[in-house]
Amino acid sequence: MQASRTTAPAGDPLVDPEIHVASFRQAREARRSELAEDYVELIADLIGDGGEARQVDIAARLGVAQPTVAKMLKRLSEDGLVQQRPYRGVFLTEAGRILADQARERHQVVERFLCALGVSPETARRDAEGIEHHVSGETLEAFRRFADGGG
């Protein structure tokens, strides 16, 4: 017996191919930008908290090895999101600050939405770290309205 490849409930027609393509494209684009957004948001938080973001601190916060961070910082630098200064840590460019602010705002909206649904703050914080990258602007705005009591 072959397993069904549709996500629709049994008996519902398979989703139109163009809709499938758009859905998978959105998910792929979110996965590509997710890591960069996490890094710039963390860098902004570290700078805001202690005045600097060091590679060792980024690695410790993300639970990854320093060479992993170094590779990602090189990519972020090439993308114009960060500047690295020898012996001075990592700094966000204007584009990096804008991206960090956008990522933080999306995270806060998703977290507030989950809390409004009754999810504990600890779980909402963890779950928002991922959901935030995969919701469309339309969905995010619906989350915002609901979380703000507008249903």
N, C-alpha and C positions, 0 to 999 in steps of 0.2 A: 504494500500500500504506500503510495507516494504522498508525502506531506504537502499541504497546501502552502503556496508561497505568498499568499495574500494576507494582509493584516486586517482585512475586513472580516466581520463576523460571518460564520458559515451561512451560505445562501445569498450573501450580498455580492453584487458584481465587483469585479476587480477594478481598482481605481484606474482612471484614464492614464495612459503612459506619460503624457505631458505633465500631469500633476505629480506623478512619481518622480520624474526627472527633476522638477522644480524642488520637490521635497528633499531629495538626496543631494542636490546641488547646495541647498541652504545648509544642510548638515555638514557637508564637506568644507564649505567656506567657514562655518563656525569652528570646526576642528582646527583649521589652519590658523585662525586668528586667536584661538583660545589661549595658547601658551604665551604669545606675545602680550596679550592683555593681562594675564596673571602676573607676568614679570614686571610690566611697567606699573601696575597697581601696587605690587609689593615694594618696588623701588620707591615710589612716591610715599608710601606709608613709612618706610625706613628713614627716608630723608626727613619727613615730617616729625618723626619720633625722636631721632637722634642726630639729625643734621647731615647724615651721610648714609649711603648704601654701599656696603662692601660685599665683594663676591662671597666671602666666607659666611656672612650673615644671610645672604640670599639663599645659598646652598642649605644652610641650617633650617631656615624657615620653610623651604620647599621640600626638604627631606631628600635632596639629591646630592651627588658628588660635585665638587668644585669644577672639574673639567666639563661637566654637563652645563653648568652655569656659564663657564667661559665661552663655550660654543654658542649658547643662546645669546649671550651679550654681544658676541661678534655679529650675529645675525641682526640683532636689534640695532646695533650701530650702523650696519650696512643699510638698514631700512630707515635710518634717520630718526630713530626713537630715543636713543641714548648716546651719551658721550662717556668714554672711559678716560680717566686721567691717571697716569702712573702715580701710585702712592696716595691717591686721593679718592678712589672709589668710582662709583657710577653716578651719573647725573642724567636727568631727563632733558631732552630737547623740548621745545614748545610743542611739537607734534606728539612727543611722548607724554607730556603733561595732559594734553587734551584727551589722548586715548585712555590714560589712567583715570581721569575724571569721569569719562563716559563709562568705563568698566565699573568703577566704584558705584556710580549712580544706578546702573543696571542691577548690580549685586544687591544694593540696599532696597530697591523696589521689589525684587524677587524675595528677599528675606522678609520684608514687611508683609508681603502677600501670603507667604507660607505661615507666618505667625498669625495673621488674620484668619487663616483657615483652622487654627488651633494647634499647629505644629509647635513643639517646644523651641525656644530661642536657639538652643545648642544645635538641634537637628536642622532647623531652618538655616542657620549659618553654614553648616556643612553642605546641605543640599543645594543651597543657592550657589555654591561654588561649583558650577558646572551648568546648572540650568540657565544661569545668566547669559551664557554664551550662545545658547541655542534657541532663544525665543526671538520671534520677529518683533519689529517695532509695534505692530498692531497688538500682539499678545502682551507685550510689556506695558503698553498703555492700559489695556484691560486689567492687568495685575495692579497697576498704579491706582486706577479708579476704585477697584475692589478694596485694596489695602487702605485707601483714604476714606472708605465708608460710602463711596458713590455707587457701589454695586456693580 
